[in-house]
Amino acid sequence: METIDLRWERLYAEWRAPLYRAAVVLVGPAEGEEVVQDAFERGMRTEHFFDEVREPFPWLRQVVVRLALSRLRRRALWERARLLLDGHQASAYPDIAWALRRLAPTQRGAVVLRYYFRADYAEIAETLGLSQASVAKTLARAKAALRRDLT
C-alpha cells in the first residue's frame, strides 16, 4: 500500500475549500468537487511535485481553473447542439449566478481569478494562456456583459 505524503494532506486541508468555491462558480456544485479532486490528483501523480513546484496553491489554482474551463467548453458545445435539436432556449433569470454562467468560459475564468482569487493580470494571463493585454480586454468584455445582464 502506497502512503500519502503528509504535505498533500496539509495542502488539501488548507486549500480545498477556496478551490472548491471557485470551481462551483465556474462549473457549479455538481462538478466543482470533481474538478478540485482532479487537480489534486494531477499534482499527486507528479513524481517530484514538491521539489518542482515552489508554490503549490497557485499551481493548483491554475489547474482547477483550466480543468473547469475545459469542462465549460465541452458543456457549451453540447448545449449549443441541444439548443439546435430542441429549437428553443431555456428561460433565464437575471441573477449573478445566471449572468456568470452566460459568460464565455475564458471570461468566466478571468472573472473568478481576478475577483475571487484577486489574481493580478500576469497570473491570469499565465493561467489562461493569454497575453496581459488580452486579459484586460477579456475582463472588460466580461464586466460589460455582466452589467448588461444584471441591469
C-alpha positions as CSV (number, residue, x, y, z in Angstrom):
1,M,0.0,0.0,0.0
2,E,1.3,3.4,-1.0
3,T,1.4,6.1,1.7
4,I,0.4,9.6,1.0
5,D,2.8,12.4,1.7
6,L,1.6,14.4,4.7
7,R,2.2,17.6,2.7
8,W,-0.7,16.6,0.5
9,E,-3.0,16.2,3.5
10,R,-2.0,19.7,4.8
11,L,-2.3,21.3,1.4
12,Y,-5.7,19.7,0.9
13,A,-6.9,20.8,4.3
14,E,-5.8,24.3,3.7
15,W,-6.8,25.0,0.1
16,R,-9.7,22.6,-0.8
17,A,-12.4,25.0,0.4
18,P,-11.3,28.1,-1.6
19,L,-10.6,26.0,-4.7
20,Y,-14.0,24.3,-4.4
21,R,-15.8,27.6,-4.1
22,A,-14.1,28.9,-7.2
23,A,-14.8,25.7,-9.1
24,V,-18.5,26.0,-8.1
25,V,-18.6,29.5,-9.6
26,L,-17.1,28.1,-12.8
27,V,-18.9,24.8,-13.3
28,G,-21.5,24.5,-10.5
29,P,-21.6,22.3,-7.4
30,A,-22.2,19.1,-9.2
31,E,-18.8,19.2,-11.0
32,G,-16.9,21.5,-8.6
33,E,-15.7,18.8,-6.3
34,E,-14.6,16.6,-9.3
35,V,-12.6,19.5,-10.7
36,V,-10.8,20.0,-7.3
37,Q,-10.2,16.3,-6.9
38,D,-8.8,16.1,-10.4
39,A,-6.4,19.0,-9.7
40,F,-5.1,17.4,-6.6
41,E,-4.8,14.0,-8.3
42,R,-2.7,15.6,-11.1
43,G,-0.4,17.0,-8.6
44,M,-0.1,13.8,-6.7
45,R,0.8,12.0,-9.9
46,T,3.7,14.4,-10.5
47,E,6.6,12.4,-9.2
48,H,8.6,15.2,-7.6
49,F,5.8,17.7,-7.2
50,F,7.1,19.4,-4.0
51,D,10.6,19.6,-5.4
52,E,9.5,21.1,-8.7
53,V,6.6,23.3,-7.6
54,R,7.6,26.0,-5.2
55,E,4.1,27.5,-4.8
56,P,1.6,24.6,-4.7
57,F,-1.5,26.8,-4.3
58,P,-1.0,28.9,-7.4
59,W,-0.3,25.7,-9.3
60,L,-3.5,24.0,-8.0
61,R,-5.5,27.2,-8.7
62,Q,-4.3,27.2,-12.3
63,V,-5.1,23.6,-12.8
64,V,-8.6,24.0,-11.2
65,V,-9.4,26.9,-13.5
66,R,-8.1,25.2,-16.6
67,L,-10.0,22.0,-15.8
68,A,-13.1,23.9,-15.2
69,L,-12.8,25.9,-18.4
70,S,-12.2,22.7,-20.3
71,R,-15.4,21.3,-18.9
72,L,-17.3,24.5,-19.7
73,R,-16.1,24.4,-23.3
74,R,-17.3,20.8,-23.7
75,R,-20.6,21.7,-21.9
76,A,-21.1,24.7,-24.2
77,L,-20.6,22.6,-27.3
78,W,-23.2,20.1,-26.1
79,E,-25.6,22.9,-25.0
80,R,-25.4,24.5,-28.5
81,A,-26.1,21.1,-30.0
82,R,-29.0,20.6,-27.7
83,L,-30.5,24.0,-28.4
84,L,-30.3,23.3,-32.1
85,L,-32.0,20.0,-31.7
86,D,-34.7,21.3,-29.3
87,G,-35.3,24.5,-31.2
88,H,-35.7,26.7,-28.1
89,Q,-33.7,28.2,-25.3
90,A,-34.3,27.7,-21.6
91,S,-35.8,30.7,-19.7
92,A,-33.2,32.8,-17.9
93,Y,-33.3,34.5,-14.6
94,P,-31.3,37.7,-14.1
95,D,-29.2,36.9,-11.1
96,I,-25.5,36.8,-10.6
97,A,-25.1,33.1,-11.0
98,W,-27.1,33.1,-14.2
99,A,-25.1,36.1,-15.5
100,L,-21.8,34.4,-14.7
101,R,-22.9,31.2,-16.4
102,R,-23.7,33.2,-19.6
103,L,-20.1,34.5,-19.9
104,A,-17.8,32.7,-22.3
105,P,-15.6,30.2,-20.4
106,T,-12.4,32.3,-20.7
107,Q,-14.3,35.4,-19.4
108,R,-15.7,33.4,-16.5
109,G,-12.3,32.1,-15.7
110,A,-10.8,35.6,-15.8
111,V,-13.5,37.0,-13.5
112,V,-13.0,34.2,-11.0
113,L,-9.3,34.6,-11.0
114,R,-9.4,38.4,-10.7
115,Y,-12.3,39.0,-8.3
116,Y,-12.4,35.8,-6.3
117,F,-8.7,34.9,-6.1
118,R,-7.5,38.6,-6.5
119,A,-5.0,37.4,-9.1
120,D,-3.1,40.1,-11.0
121,Y,-3.1,40.3,-14.8
122,A,0.2,38.4,-15.1
123,E,-1.2,35.4,-13.1
124,I,-4.4,35.4,-15.0
125,A,-2.5,35.6,-18.3
126,E,-0.4,32.6,-17.3
127,T,-3.3,30.6,-16.1
128,L,-5.5,31.2,-19.1
129,G,-2.7,31.2,-21.7
130,L,-3.4,34.8,-22.7
131,S,-1.3,38.0,-23.0
132,Q,-1.8,40.6,-20.3
133,A,-3.4,42.9,-22.9
134,S,-5.9,40.1,-23.7
135,V,-6.7,39.7,-20.0
136,A,-7.6,43.4,-19.8
137,K,-9.9,43.0,-22.9
138,T,-11.4,39.8,-21.6
139,L,-12.2,41.3,-18.2
140,A,-13.6,44.5,-19.8
141,R,-15.9,42.4,-22.0
142,A,-17.0,40.2,-19.1
143,K,-17.8,43.3,-17.0
144,A,-19.8,44.8,-19.8
145,A,-21.7,41.6,-20.3
146,L,-22.4,41.3,-16.6
147,R,-23.6,44.9,-16.5
148,R,-25.9,44.3,-19.4
149,D,-27.3,41.1,-17.9
150,L,-27.8,42.4,-14.4
151,T,-29.4,45.8,-15.2
